[in-house]
Amino acid sequence: MSSAHLINLAIHITAGTIALVIGFSILGRSKGTSNHRYWGRIFCYFTLIVCVSAAIGTLFFRFIPVFAILSVLVPYQLISGWRSIYTKDQGPAKIDAILTLFATVLLIALIPAVLAHAEGSVVVYSSLGALATILLYDTIRWLFPRRWYRSLWKYEHTYKLIASIFAMLSALVGNVVRFGQPWSQILPSVVGIIVIAYYFIRLHQKDSRLLVGARA
């Protein structure tokens, strides 16, 4: 392993560890506060470092199919989820369309190389499916009535940021845990879906209370 590879790996691991610690601490704190926004930005910065170092590793040092997909999926979710904070009830803007188009082009370009090395891996196929699904949703949402965005942006932000946390955890497990593969690597994603569902329920309950209050 070259010195450049080791340095990139060290940056990747350090940034990933910090991002995961911050990400999970945010999950347990109050949402919508200035403290939440501050640590959310720090989480995004470190996650972007993780994504850049992962892309460098994939392009220049070692091509691993699932990590190649995550190098597109995680930054796309992160930036798109981050963007929803600023667009809110305005809905997606031109920059969001460009981001979706760019990620779609990367996905199409990756598919032949990924499938050639996938060897029937359920993790690879599920990651491809996750990326394709979120890109499809972000394309279709342009057809939604504008009034929907008043509520949808909160669900998008929740899904995309939490999914980014658990995607990094899944990558960590895939690198560190050598037993129970591929199911041990899929487990963090399953837990992530459960956590997302929990926060979706909370958001729905909050929206319902606000609606009842507005009618009273």
Secondary structure, DSSP 8 states (H G I E B T S, - for coil): --HHHHHHHHHHHHHHHHHHHHHHHHHTS-SSSHHHHHHHHHHHHHHHHHHHHHHHHHHHT---HHHHHHHHHHHHHHHHHHHHHHHGGG---HHHHHHHHHHHHHHHHHHHHHHHHHTT-HHHHHHHHHHHHHHHHHHHGGGS-GGGHHHHHHHHHHHHHHHHHHHHHHHHHHHH--SSTTHHHHHHHHHHHHHHHHHHHHHHHHHHHHHHHHH-
